[in-house]
Amino acid sequence: MKYSVKNNRACGDYRHLKSLVEQWLERNFLLPFLVINVFSCIHDYRRMGVPYKNYRIPKFNSLLRTVIIDLRKIPDFRNMIEDESFKLTVSKEIIPREQGETPQRYIDRISAKELFKVRVSPGNIQVNEPILTIDELCAQVEKLR
């Protein structure tokens, strides 16, 4: 996600993120999480979790499908987002499939949380442990009840 301005208007993703932060600041009972879902089309969405050949297509709750970023883990995020050089980048390390490794084992291995990195600018700061799974997010929400 990158801040950009066209015709004096910020891009939609940036506006949504700023709105999330503004609501978080105004209502201290809200928690600021950015949720990114990855699927290429409605057919891909429908196939999530379905067995295929000798593996299962990653489910909605796999980090290969849904990445949740705890914005509270980003130092000084409230001020950082106001900077016009603001940028938030989520990346995943690419690791090769091992010889003889089953497709399911490979899918399980490449969905490890440790392979995901979040960087924010200004400052090009790598954020420590900002990634949550759906189960971890639900557990945090349950604690608030």
C-alpha positions in Angstrom: 0.0 0.0 0.0 1.5 3.3 -1.0 0.3 6.9 -0.4 -0.4 8.6 -3.7 -2.3 11.7 -4.7 -4.1 12.3 -7.9 -6.0 15.5 -8.4 -5.4 16.4 -4.8 -7.1 13.1 -3.7 -5.5 10.2 -1.9 -5.9 6.7 -3.4 -8.8 4.6 -2.1 -6.7 2.2 -0.1 -4.9 5.0 1.7 -8.2 6.8 2.4 -9.6 3.6 3.9 -6.6 3.1 6.1 -6.7 6.7 7.3 -10.4 6.3 8.1 -9.6 3.1 10.1 -7.0 5.0 12.1 -9.3 8.0 12.7 -12.1 5.7 14.0 -9.5 3.9 16.2 -8.5 7.2 17.7 -12.1 8.4 18.2 -13.4 5.2 19.6 -10.9 3.6 22.0 -12.8 0.3 22.0 -12.0 -0.4 18.4 -8.9 -2.4 17.4 -7.0 -1.4 14.3 -6.4 -4.4 12.1 -5.7 -4.4 8.3 -7.1 -7.5 6.7 -5.8 -8.6 3.3 -7.6 -11.4 1.4 -5.9 -13.0 -1.5 -7.8 -14.8 -4.3 -7.9 -14.2 -8.0 -11.6 -14.7 -8.9 -14.9 -16.0 -7.6 -14.1 -19.5 -8.8 -10.8 -19.4 -6.8 -12.9 -18.2 -3.8 -15.3 -21.1 -4.1 -12.5 -23.7 -4.3 -10.8 -22.6 -1.0 -10.3 -25.7 1.1 -11.4 -28.1 -1.5 -9.2 -31.3 -2.1 -7.4 -31.3 -5.4 -5.3 -34.2 -6.5 -3.1 -35.0 -3.5 -3.4 -31.7 -1.6 -6.0 -29.3 -0.3 -6.3 -25.8 -1.9 -5.5 -23.3 0.9 -8.5 -22.3 3.0 -9.7 -18.9 3.8 -8.0 -19.1 7.2 -4.6 -19.9 5.7 -2.0 -17.1 5.6 -1.7 -17.8 1.9 -5.3 -16.4 1.7 -5.8 -14.0 4.6 -3.2 -11.9 6.2 -4.1 -9.7 9.2 -1.8 -6.9 10.3 -2.1 -5.6 13.8 -1.5 -1.8 13.3 -0.9 -1.3 17.0 2.5 -3.1 16.5 3.7 -0.3 14.1 5.6 2.3 16.1 4.2 5.8 15.9 1.7 4.6 13.3 -0.8 7.4 14.1 1.7 10.0 13.1 3.5 8.0 10.4 0.3 7.7 8.3 0.1 11.5 8.0 3.5 11.7 6.3 3.2 12.1 2.6 5.9 9.5 2.1 3.9 6.9 4.0 4.2 3.4 2.6 3.2 0.0 4.0 4.6 -3.1 2.4 3.7 -6.7 3.1 6.0 -9.3 1.5 6.4 -13.1 1.8 9.7 -14.9 1.4 9.7 -17.3 -1.6 11.2 -20.7 -0.7 11.7 -23.5 -3.2 9.9 -26.8 -3.0 12.3 -29.5 -1.7 13.0 -32.6 -3.8 10.4 -35.2 -3.1 8.3 -32.9 -0.9 4.5 -33.5 -1.2 2.4 -30.6 -2.5 0.5 -30.5 0.8 3.7 -30.3 2.9 5.0 -27.6 0.6 1.8 -25.5 1.0 2.0 -26.0 4.8 5.6 -24.9 4.8 5.2 -21.8 2.6 2.3 -20.5 4.8 4.5 -20.1 7.9 4.0 -16.8 9.6 7.8 -16.2 9.8 8.0 -15.9 6.0 5.9 -12.7 6.0 7.4 -9.3 6.6 5.8 -5.9 7.1 7.8 -2.7 6.4 6.6 0.9 6.8 8.0 4.2 5.7 9.1 6.9 6.4 12.2 5.2 7.8 11.8 1.9 6.1 11.1 0.2 9.4 10.6 -3.6 9.6 7.7 -4.2 12.1 8.2 -7.1 14.5 5.4 -9.7 14.8 2.5 -7.7 13.2 1.0 -10.7 11.3 -2.0 -12.5 12.8 -4.0 -15.5 11.7 -7.7 -15.4 11.7 -7.7 -17.6 14.8 -5.4 -15.2 16.6 -7.5 -12.3 15.7 -10.6 -14.1 17.0 -8.9 -14.9 20.2 -8.0 -11.3 20.7 -11.6 -10.2 20.1 -12.9 -12.9 22.5 -10.7 -11.4 25.2 -12.6 -8.1 24.9 -16.0 -9.7 25.5 
